[in-house]
């Protein structure tokens, strides 16, 4: 969902529902609102102890207070070591948080 689509859903919801009027709010409405709010908020950091990404997912990871590129596959984390200019396996479970890579900005061409 794009930010524009999310804004449209929330605008439509504000015109259709009034504060305290819950009689005609459906489960689909709530799901649409949640998706719209998440799209406007953007990705958030997830603790590896709470949630893991899909296998073979490129992510941003936090290791030792630094952010780097990460890859999760086969129950292992791999991270891009900028000092050595190569990918390495996190053998010591140093990845504490992760988030999906943000979408690339639209380039006007």
C-alpha positions as CSV (number, residue, x, y, z in Angstrom):
1,X,0.0,0.0,0.0
2,X,1.4,3.4,-0.9
3,X,1.3,6.4,1.3
4,X,-1.3,8.0,-1.0
5,X,-3.5,4.9,-0.8
6,X,-3.2,5.0,3.0
7,X,-4.1,8.6,3.1
8,X,-7.1,8.0,1.0
9,X,-8.3,5.2,3.3
10,X,-8.0,7.3,6.4
11,X,-9.6,10.3,4.7
12,X,-12.6,8.1,3.6
13,X,-12.8,6.7,7.1
14,X,-12.9,10.2,8.6
15,X,-15.9,11.1,6.4
16,X,-17.8,7.9,7.0
17,X,-17.3,7.5,10.7
18,X,-17.7,9.9,13.6
19,X,-16.1,9.6,17.0
20,X,-18.2,7.3,19.2
21,X,-20.0,5.8,16.2
22,X,-19.0,2.2,16.2
23,X,-22.2,0.6,15.0
24,X,-21.2,0.1,11.4
25,X,-17.4,-0.4,11.7
26,X,-16.5,-3.8,10.4
27,X,-13.5,-6.1,10.9
28,X,-12.5,-5.2,7.3
29,X,-12.6,-1.5,8.2
30,X,-10.3,-2.1,11.2
31,X,-7.9,-4.2,9.1
32,X,-7.8,-1.4,6.4
33,X,-7.2,1.3,9.1
34,X,-4.3,-0.8,10.6
35,X,-2.7,-1.3,7.2
36,X,-3.1,2.4,6.3
37,X,-1.5,3.5,9.6
38,X,1.3,1.0,9.2
39,X,2.0,2.3,5.7
40,X,2.1,5.9,6.9
41,X,4.3,5.0,9.8
42,X,6.8,2.9,7.8
43,X,8.7,-0.1,8.9
44,X,9.7,-0.5,12.5
45,X,12.5,-2.4,14.2
46,X,11.6,-5.9,15.4
47,X,13.5,-7.7,18.2
48,X,15.0,-10.9,16.9
49,X,13.9,-12.6,20.2
50,X,10.2,-11.7,19.3
51,X,10.0,-12.1,15.6
52,X,12.1,-13.2,12.6
53,X,11.8,-12.3,9.0
54,X,11.0,-14.7,6.2
55,X,13.8,-16.9,5.1
56,X,16.2,-15.4,2.6
57,X,15.0,-11.8,3.4
58,X,17.2,-8.8,2.9
59,X,17.0,-6.6,6.0
60,X,18.6,-3.9,8.0
61,X,20.1,-5.3,11.2
62,X,21.4,-3.9,14.4
63,X,24.6,-5.4,15.7
64,X,26.6,-3.9,18.5
65,X,24.8,-0.6,18.2
66,X,25.5,-0.3,14.5
67,X,23.2,-0.7,11.5
68,X,24.2,-2.8,8.6
69,X,22.7,-4.9,5.8
70,X,21.6,-8.3,6.9
71,X,20.2,-11.5,5.4
72,X,18.2,-14.2,7.3
73,X,18.3,-17.7,5.9
74,X,18.2,-21.3,7.3
75,X,17.9,-20.0,10.9
76,X,21.1,-18.0,10.5
77,X,21.9,-14.3,10.2
78,X,24.4,-13.1,7.7
79,X,25.6,-9.5,7.8
80,X,27.6,-7.3,5.5
81,X,31.0,-6.5,7.1
82,X,32.0,-3.2,5.7
83,X,35.5,-3.4,7.2
84,X,36.2,-6.6,5.2
85,X,33.9,-5.7,2.3
86,X,32.2,-9.1,2.4
87,X,29.2,-11.1,3.9
88,X,29.8,-13.1,7.1
89,X,27.7,-15.3,9.3
90,X,26.7,-14.0,12.7
91,X,28.1,-16.9,14.7
92,X,27.6,-15.2,18.0
93,X,23.9,-14.1,17.8
94,X,24.9,-10.4,17.8
95,X,21.9,-9.4,15.6
96,X,19.4,-7.9,18.1
97,X,16.9,-6.1,15.9
98,X,15.9,-6.1,12.2
99,X,13.6,-4.3,9.8
100,X,12.6,-4.8,6.2
101,X,14.5,-2.7,3.7
102,X,12.6,0.5,2.9
103,X,11.2,0.9,-0.6
104,X,13.3,2.9,-3.0
105,X,12.0,6.4,-3.7
106,X,10.2,7.0,-6.9
107,X,12.5,8.7,-9.4
108,X,11.0,11.1,-11.9
109,X,12.4,10.4,-15.2
